[in-house]
Amino acid sequence: ELEKLSTLEKNSSELNVTSSYLDWLTNVPWGNMSQENLDIKSGRKILDSDHYGLDDVKDTILAYIAIGKLKGGIQGNRLCLSGPPGVAKNIHC
């Protein structure tokens, strides 16, 4: 991404997108860890209060939490939400 950024024209619309992505990426608190919360009811409450609709996505997240609860923890697994910009992929539970 840094190489791409250095080759983009200053008037390019992709310059802003790439620059914003790199800014976001460098501001992610990579070293911060939190305790796992595998409480499904709490997860549902948080998802419903923070996000309107998106029931399919919420069900996927809750199924992920349920599997983690059955296995005794998430242990390094990640849930990847994909889609175009602006479609609520940055859900935090």
Disulfide bonds with the S-S distance in Angstrom:
none
